Structures are given as structure tokens and as C-alpha cells.
């Protein structure tokens, strides 16, 4: 990930409702939520939620899939992982952080050293 891609993601996440949406979608995992469910959970009008989901989708941090008559939104975990790697690799040195990528489990392990 380059700095311009990171800036696009930070822009998308730098608004309260959008950050809350991402947190809910991360918790939901691959099941995701419909726009209506997200609206209800966050007590946000449907048209406002649509605007925020569009912003997150354009940034690439949220994906959508059609399920019946509903659009289901899911967090783009690969993009979130790329952002975390960008932050830790460029902002921290090896004395502070150790990143381990597990191909078998397809995940990223982050170990913070000498922290707090």
C-alpha cells in the first residue's frame, strides 16, 4: 500500500458514522449486514447510511453483495490488513513491532514490543 491509498482509507474512516459501520462490519465477519440493519443498529436514516456506505465502498474498505432484494455489506479484511501493515511497517521499527503473516491461516499477527 502506498501513502495515497492509505490517505483514501483514512479519509473514509475519519467520520464517526463510517467508523462505527466498519467496527460493526468487522464484528459481523463474512456475514455482514444489510444497509437497513446498519441503519437500525446505528440509528441513522437510510439515505444517510446509503451515503456513508457509498463512501466506504468507493474507498475499497467495504464490499457489497446482492442477497435477494438486499445489499449485504461486508468489511474488506484484505484492505484493512494492508492498512495495518502500512501503518506498522512505515511508522514503527523492528524494535517496536513484529509482523508475522500466516499463509496457512491467511492472517496477520501483530506483536507490539516494549509497549506501555
C-alpha positions in Angstrom: 0.0 0.0 0.0 1.3 3.5 -0.8 0.6 6.7 1.1 -2.1 7.9 -1.3 -4.1 4.6 -0.9 -3.7 4.9 2.9 -5.0 8.5 2.7 -8.1 7.4 0.9 -8.8 4.9 3.6 -8.1 7.4 6.4 -10.5 9.9 4.7 -13.2 7.2 4.6 -12.7 6.3 8.2 -12.4 9.8 9.6 -16.1 10.3 10.1 -17.9 8.9 13.2 -20.7 7.0 11.4 -18.4 5.4 8.9 -16.0 4.3 11.6 -18.9 2.8 13.6 -20.1 1.0 10.4 -16.6 -0.5 9.9 -16.5 -1.7 13.5 -19.9 -3.4 13.2 -18.9 -5.0 9.9 -15.6 -6.3 11.3 -17.6 -7.9 14.1 -20.1 -9.4 11.7 -17.3 -11.1 9.7 -18.2 -12.6 6.3 -21.9 -12.5 7.1 -22.0 -8.7 7.0 -25.2 -6.6 7.4 -27.7 -5.1 5.1 -27.9 -1.3 4.8 -31.2 -1.4 6.7 -29.8 -3.4 9.6 -26.8 -1.0 9.8 -29.2 2.0 9.8 -31.2 0.5 12.6 -28.2 -0.5 14.7 -26.7 2.9 14.5 -30.0 4.9 14.5 -29.1 6.6 11.2 -31.6 7.4 8.4 -31.5 5.1 5.4 -30.4 7.8 2.9 -27.6 8.9 5.2 -26.4 5.3 5.7 -26.5 4.9 1.9 -24.2 7.9 1.5 -21.7 6.6 4.1 -21.8 3.1 2.6 -21.1 4.5 -0.8 -18.1 6.5 0.6 -16.7 3.3 2.2 -17.3 1.3 -0.9 -15.5 3.8 -3.1 -12.6 3.7 -0.7 -12.5 0.0 -1.1 -12.8 -0.8 2.6 -16.3 -2.2 2.3 -17.6 -4.6 -0.3 -21.2 -5.4 -1.1 -23.1 -8.5 -2.4 -26.7 -8.9 -3.5 -28.7 -11.3 -1.4 -32.3 -11.5 -2.5 -33.6 -7.9 -2.6 -31.0 -6.7 -0.1 -27.4 -5.5 -0.5 -25.2 -7.0 2.2 -22.1 -5.1 3.2 -19.0 -6.7 4.5 -15.7 -5.3 5.6 -12.8 -5.8 3.1 -10.5 -7.5 5.5 -7.7 -7.7 3.0 -7.7 -3.9 2.7 -7.9 -3.5 6.5 -4.9 -5.8 6.8 -3.0 -3.8 4.1 -3.7 -0.6 6.1 -2.5 -2.1 9.3 0.7 -3.4 7.7 1.3 0.0 6.1 1.0 1.8 9.5 3.2 -0.6 11.4 5.8 -1.0 8.7 6.3 2.6 8.0 5.6 4.1 11.4 7.3 1.6 13.7 10.7 0.0 13.7 11.5 -3.7 14.3 12.3 -2.9 17.9 8.6 -1.9 18.5 6.6 -4.3 16.3 6.9 -7.7 14.8 4.5 -8.7 11.9 4.0 -12.3 11.1 1.9 -13.3 8.1 0.5 -16.8 8.3 -0.2 -18.2 4.9 -1.8 -21.3 6.4 -4.3 -19.3 8.4 -4.4 -16.4 5.9 -4.0 -13.9 8.7 -1.6 -11.2 10.1 -0.2 -11.5 13.6 0.9 -8.2 15.2 3.2 -8.3 18.2 3.8 -5.0 19.9 7.1 -5.0 21.9 8.1 -2.7 24.7 4.7 -1.2 24.7 3.3 0.6 27.7 
